[in-house]
Amino acid sequence: MAQVTTLPTEQPSMPDRRAGPAEPLSVQKAIEEVNQVITALREALDDMEEVLETLELAERQKNADEQEIESLRHALRQFQRPRER
């Protein structure tokens, strides 16, 4: 019969809540880090909005190009038709 060995599972260490309130400097550092994350997210949102505008412009240009191509095809067909007498 094969022997199964189990490894002890590691639990993430939790801060000891009985130690007392957090140091004011660590709370201030956490606030600063959260503000940095907020700033980074706002910058990312601005970048994504710029990308969206570029994509919308590209889509409008593609549609205009397709209409122009269809118009040119129509004109070409008019030239290629045998003339009726």
C-alpha positions in Angstrom: 0.0 0.0 0.0 1.4 3.5 -1.0 2.1 5.9 1.8 0.6 9.4 1.5 2.5 12.2 3.1 0.8 15.4 3.8 2.6 18.7 4.1 1.6 21.1 6.8 -0.4 24.0 5.4 0.9 27.4 6.1 -1.5 30.0 7.4 -0.9 33.6 6.4 0.4 35.4 9.4 -2.2 37.7 10.9 -1.3 40.8 12.9 -1.8 40.4 16.6 -4.8 42.6 17.2 -4.1 42.5 20.9 -1.0 44.6 20.5 -2.9 47.9 20.4 -3.7 50.5 17.8 -1.6 51.0 14.7 1.2 53.6 14.8 0.1 56.9 13.4 3.0 56.9 10.9 2.0 53.5 9.5 -1.6 54.7 9.1 -0.3 57.8 7.3 1.9 55.6 5.1 -1.1 53.5 4.2 -3.2 56.6 3.4 -0.3 57.8 1.1 -0.2 54.5 -0.6 -3.9 54.4 -1.2 -3.7 58.0 -2.7 -0.9 56.8 -5.0 -3.1 53.9 -6.2 -6.0 56.3 -6.8 -3.7 58.6 -8.8 -2.4 55.7 -10.8 -5.9 54.5 -11.5 -7.0 58.0 -12.6 -4.0 58.1 -15.0 -4.9 54.7 -16.4 -8.5 55.8 -16.9 -7.3 58.9 -18.8 -5.1 56.7 -21.0 -8.0 54.3 -21.7 -10.3 57.2 -22.6 -7.7 58.4 -25.0 -7.5 54.9 -26.6 -11.3 54.8 -26.8 -11.4 58.1 -28.6 -8.7 56.8 -31.0 -10.7 53.6 -31.7 -13.9 55.6 -32.3 -12.1 57.9 -34.7 -10.6 54.8 -36.5 -14.1 53.3 -36.8 -15.6 56.4 -38.2 -12.8 56.7 -40.7 -13.2 53.0 -41.7 -16.9 53.5 -42.3 -16.2 56.6 -44.4 -13.5 54.7 -46.4 -16.0 51.8 -47.0 -18.6 54.3 -48.3 -16.0 55.9 -50.6 -14.9 52.5 -51.9 -18.5 51.5 -52.6 -19.1 54.8 -54.4 -16.0 54.3 -56.6 -17.1 50.7 -57.4 -20.5 52.1 -58.5 -18.8 54.7 -60.7 -16.5 52.0 -62.2 -19.5 49.8 -63.0 -21.1 52.7 -64.8 -18.0 53.1 -67.0 -17.7 49.4 -67.7 -21.3 49.0 -68.9 -21.7 48.7 -72.6 -23.2 51.8 -74.0 -26.7 51.5 -75.3 -27.5 53.1 -78.7 
